[in-house]
Amino acid sequence: MSDQITVTRTVPASPAQLFALLSTPTRHQEIDSADMLRGVEGATEIGGVGDEFVMNMHNGDLGDYQMRNTVTSFDPDRVIGWAPSMHPIDAKKDTIGDVRAEGHTYTWHLEPEGDGTKVTQVYDWSGVQDQGFRGFFPMLTEDQLADSIEKAGRAASS
């Protein structure tokens, strides 16, 4: 089984519009296809590799929690990506034990195509070292990733 899911869709927004959306964490709820994002703390705009933002999250198994996202890719209007990790790293020990929830990435590649943009989202968990955490992958489906791209296209062009 592969350690990643890659989904490509063409949307009617420009690369600049999409990049503006994706580099603004306060807008990420607009593209959330898993209904887990509850808001952001701190950074309002991503400026480059190494920047961090903390997302407030919720799901049925963990309840409320936070993920720190470190920017791993940043090329304006072309590519942006981040690596989430539990924040703090030992949070939710009562639920997940000593599992280190880190090592996966979300990367968005943007390529002009006609009047829109060909968007490729890569969800990669090959960097997950903790075998207990690795067992949870994939946490998102191909359909959810495709839906996220479609939502991004609508949100960026509105």
TORKOL-783937 format. One record per residue (C-alpha): residue number from 1; residue in three letters; z, y, x. Coordinates in Angstrom, 3 decimals. Example, Ala and Ser with C-alpha at 12.3 -4.5 7.8 and 13.67 -1.06 7.14 Angstrom:
+-----+-----+----------+----------+----------+
!   i !  aa !       pz !       py !       px !
+-----+-----+----------+----------+----------+
!   1 ! ALA !    7.800 !   -4.500 !   12.300 !
!   2 ! SER !    7.140 !   -1.060 !   13.670 !
+-----+-----+----------+----------+----------+
This chain:
+-----+-----+----------+----------+----------+
!   i !  aa !       pz !       py !       px !
+-----+-----+----------+----------+----------+
!   1 ! MET !    0.000 !    0.000 !    0.000 !
!   2 ! SER !   -0.874 !    3.484 !    1.233 !
!   3 ! ASP !    1.760 !    6.064 !    2.130 !
!   4 ! GLN !   -0.028 !    8.869 !    0.339 !
!   5 ! ILE !   -1.858 !    9.903 !   -2.784 !
!   6 ! THR !   -4.770 !   12.320 !   -2.511 !
!   7 ! VAL !   -6.210 !   14.024 !   -5.583 !
!   8 ! THR !   -9.162 !   16.430 !   -5.709 !
!   9 ! ARG !  -10.199 !   18.640 !   -8.611 !
!  10 ! THR !  -12.337 !   21.756 !   -8.958 !
!  11 ! VAL !  -10.697 !   24.648 !  -10.814 !
!  12 ! PRO !  -12.036 !   28.042 !  -11.971 !
!  13 ! ALA !   -9.752 !   30.143 !   -9.746 !
!  14 ! SER !  -10.610 !   31.538 !   -6.321 !
!  15 ! PRO !   -8.971 !   30.254 !   -3.125 !
!  16 ! ALA !   -7.219 !   33.640 !   -2.777 !
!  17 ! GLN !   -5.799 !   33.419 !   -6.311 !
!  18 ! LEU !   -4.580 !   29.864 !   -5.749 !
!  19 ! PHE !   -3.091 !   30.661 !   -2.358 !
!  20 ! ALA !   -1.239 !   33.648 !   -3.840 !
!  21 ! LEU !    0.258 !   31.337 !   -6.477 !
!  22 ! LEU !    1.163 !   28.538 !   -4.066 !
!  23 ! SER !    2.699 !   30.915 !   -1.504 !
!  24 ! THR !    5.040 !   32.349 !   -4.156 !
!  25 ! PRO !    7.797 !   29.778 !   -4.792 !
!  26 ! THR !    9.071 !   31.690 !   -7.832 !
!  27 ! ARG !    5.810 !   30.641 !   -9.549 !
!  28 ! HIS !    6.005 !   26.929 !   -8.677 !
!  29 ! GLN !    7.484 !   26.067 !  -12.085 !
!  30 ! GLU !    4.068 !   26.981 !  -13.509 !
!  31 ! ILE !    2.479 !   24.048 !  -11.648 !
!  32 ! ASP !    5.283 !   21.496 !  -12.058 !
!  33 ! SER !    3.829 !   18.405 !  -13.736 !
!  34 ! ALA !    7.060 !   16.393 !  -13.460 !
!  35 ! ASP !    9.247 !   18.986 !  -15.236 !
!  36 ! MET !   11.857 !   18.890 !  -12.461 !
!  37 ! LEU !   11.745 !   22.472 !  -11.110 !
!  38 ! ARG !   14.377 !   24.850 !  -12.454 !
!  39 ! GLY !   13.867 !   27.900 !  -10.228 !
!  40 ! VAL !   14.043 !   29.091 !   -6.653 !
!  41 ! GLU !   16.785 !   30.585 !   -4.520 !
!  42 ! GLY !   15.989 !   32.914 !   -1.659 !
!  43 ! ALA !   12.417 !   33.391 !   -0.473 !
!  44 ! THR !   10.047 !   35.036 !   -2.894 !
!  45 ! GLU !    6.936 !   34.628 !   -0.753 !
!  46 ! ILE !    5.918 !   32.236 !    2.007 !
!  47 ! GLY !    4.700 !   33.928 !    5.185 !
!  48 ! GLY !    4.029 !   31.087 !    7.602 !
!  49 ! VAL !    4.883 !   27.694 !    9.053 !
!  50 ! GLY !    8.634 !   27.233 !    9.385 !
!  51 ! ASP !    9.538 !   29.418 !    6.403 !
!  52 ! GLU !   11.974 !   27.813 !    3.988 !
!  53 ! PHE !   12.706 !   28.091 !    0.294 !
!  54 ! VAL !   15.248 !   26.247 !   -1.839 !
!  55 ! MET !   14.256 !   24.912 !   -5.248 !
!  56 ! ASN !   16.759 !   24.180 !   -7.998 !
!  57 ! MET !   15.846 !   20.795 !   -9.443 !
!  58 ! HIS !   16.845 !   18.431 !  -12.243 !
!  59 ! ASN !   16.043 !   14.862 !  -13.195 !
!  60 ! GLY !   17.653 !   12.265 !  -15.399 !
!  61 ! ASP !   18.986 !   10.118 !  -12.555 !
!  62 ! LEU !   20.358 !   12.829 !  -10.245 !
!  63 ! GLY !   21.151 !   15.627 !  -12.670 !
!  64 ! ASP !   21.051 !   19.066 !  -11.036 !
!  65 ! TYR !   20.367 !   19.270 !   -7.301 !
!  66 ! GLN !   18.539 !   21.368 !   -4.709 !
!  67 ! MET !   15.674 !   20.703 !   -2.325 !
!  68 ! ARG !   15.075 !   22.776 !    0.812 !
!  69 ! ASN !   11.331 !   23.094 !    1.461 !
!  70 ! THR !   10.088 !   23.827 !    4.975 !
!  71 ! VAL !    6.531 !   25.126 !    5.253 !
!  72 ! THR !    4.454 !   22.700 !    7.355 !
!  73 ! SER !    0.935 !   24.130 !    6.889 !
!  74 ! PHE !   -0.161 !   27.724 !    6.367 !
!  75 ! ASP !   -3.717 !   29.043 !    6.679 !
!  76 ! PRO !   -4.273 !   31.843 !    4.138 !
!  77 ! ASP !   -6.681 !   30.935 !    1.344 !
!  78 ! ARG !   -7.337 !   27.505 !    2.934 !
!  79 ! VAL !   -4.229 !   25.315 !    3.246 !
!  80 ! ILE !   -0.521 !   25.433 !    2.456 !
!  81 ! GLY !    2.062 !   22.673 !    2.532 !
!  82 ! TRP !    5.781 !   22.011 !    2.606 !
!  83 ! ALA !    8.264 !   19.245 !    3.320 !
!  84 ! PRO !   11.182 !   18.941 !    0.876 !
!  85 ! SER !   14.587 !   17.594 !    1.854 !
!  86 ! MET !   17.831 !   17.287 !   -0.077 !
!  87 ! HIS !   19.920 !   20.454 !    0.307 !
!  88 ! PRO !   22.343 !   20.019 !    1.866 !
!  89 ! ILE !   21.043 !   16.793 !    3.375 !
!  90 ! ASP !   24.166 !   14.855 !    2.340 !
!  91 ! ALA !   24.237 !   16.151 !   -1.250 !
!  92 ! LYS !   24.452 !   13.628 !   -4.079 !
!  93 ! LYS !   26.149 !   10.978 !   -1.910 !
!  94 ! ASP !   27.985 !    9.876 !   -5.049 !
!  95 ! THR !   24.609 !    8.983 !   -6.583 !
!  96 ! ILE !   22.319 !    8.022 !   -3.693 !
!  97 ! GLY !   24.834 !    7.060 !   -0.995 !
!  98 ! ASP !   23.869 !    7.725 !    2.614 !
!  99 ! VAL !   20.144 !    7.986 !    1.855 !
! 100 ! ARG !   18.440 !   10.814 !    3.778 !
! 101 ! ALA !   16.086 !   12.342 !    1.228 !
! 102 ! GLU !   13.482 !   13.820 !    3.579 !
! 103 ! GLY !   10.168 !   13.066 !    5.280 !
! 104 ! HIS !    7.580 !   13.583 !    2.532 !
! 105 ! THR !    5.101 !   16.454 !    2.226 !
! 106 ! TYR !    2.913 !   18.187 !   -0.317 !
! 107 ! THR !   -0.205 !   19.822 !    1.142 !
! 108 ! TRP !   -2.813 !   21.808 !   -0.776 !
! 109 ! HIS !   -6.305 !   22.225 !    0.714 !
! 110 ! LEU !   -8.475 !   24.950 !   -0.845 !
! 111 ! GLU !  -12.248 !   25.070 !   -0.435 !
! 112 ! PRO !  -14.585 !   27.542 !   -2.181 !
! 113 ! GLU !  -16.946 !   25.778 !   -4.564 !
! 114 ! GLY !  -19.307 !   27.803 !   -6.740 !
! 115 ! ASP !  -17.272 !   30.230 !   -8.846 !
! 116 ! GLY !  -14.093 !   28.234 !   -8.297 !
! 117 ! THR !  -12.197 !   26.178 !   -5.768 !
! 118 ! LYS !  -12.188 !   22.526 !   -4.801 !
! 119 ! VAL !   -8.476 !   21.736 !   -4.515 !
! 120 ! THR !   -7.232 !   18.647 !   -2.695 !
! 121 ! GLN !   -3.535 !   17.888 !   -2.969 !
! 122 ! VAL !   -2.104 !   15.359 !   -0.521 !
! 123 ! TYR !    1.277 !   13.829 !   -1.361 !
! 124 ! ASP !    2.344 !   11.995 !    1.809 !
! 125 ! TRP !    5.507 !    9.980 !    2.407 !
! 126 ! SER !    4.482 !    8.343 !    5.692 !
! 127 ! GLY !    7.159 !   10.431 !    7.460 !
! 128 ! VAL !   10.031 !    9.010 !    5.398 !
! 129 ! GLN !   12.262 !    7.198 !    7.891 !
! 130 ! ASP !   15.138 !    6.180 !    5.623 !
! 131 ! GLN !   14.190 !    2.811 !    4.121 !
! 132 ! GLY !   16.491 !    3.368 !    1.158 !
! 133 ! PHE !   14.662 !    6.587 !    0.312 !
! 134 ! ARG !   11.244 !    5.061 !    1.026 !
! 135 ! GLY !   11.832 !    2.620 !   -1.821 !
! 136 ! PHE !   11.607 !    5.480 !   -4.331 !
! 137 ! PHE !    7.970 !    6.292 !   -3.450 !
! 138 ! PRO !    5.692 !    7.264 !   -4.907 !
! 139 ! MET !    7.832 !    9.508 !   -7.115 !
! 140 ! LEU !    4.791 !   11.193 !   -8.639 !
! 141 ! THR !    1.650 !    9.637 !  -10.036 !
! 142 ! GLU !   -1.967 !   10.488 !   -9.368 !
! 143 ! ASP !   -2.171 !   11.834 !  -12.932 !
! 144 ! GLN !    0.809 !   14.131 !  -12.346 !
! 145 ! LEU !   -0.763 !   15.479 !   -9.158 !
! 146 ! ALA !   -4.065 !   16.063 !  -10.971 !
! 147 ! ASP !   -2.196 !   17.830 !  -13.774 !
! 148 ! SER !   -0.468 !   20.024 !  -11.198 !
! 149 ! ILE !   -3.852 !   21.076 !   -9.792 !
! 150 ! GLU !   -5.147 !   21.863 !  -13.288 !
! 151 ! LYS !   -2.013 !   23.904 !  -14.043 !
! 152 ! ALA !   -2.453 !   25.790 !  -10.766 !
! 153 ! GLY !   -6.037 !   26.620 !  -11.679 !
! 154 ! ARG !   -4.988 !   28.013 !  -15.057 !
! 155 ! ALA !   -1.963 !   29.914 !  -13.738 !
! 156 ! ALA !   -3.823 !   31.429 !  -10.783 !
! 157 ! SER !   -6.702 !   32.709 !  -12.891 !
! 158 ! SER !   -4.587 !   34.226 !  -15.679 !
+-----+-----+----------+----------+----------+
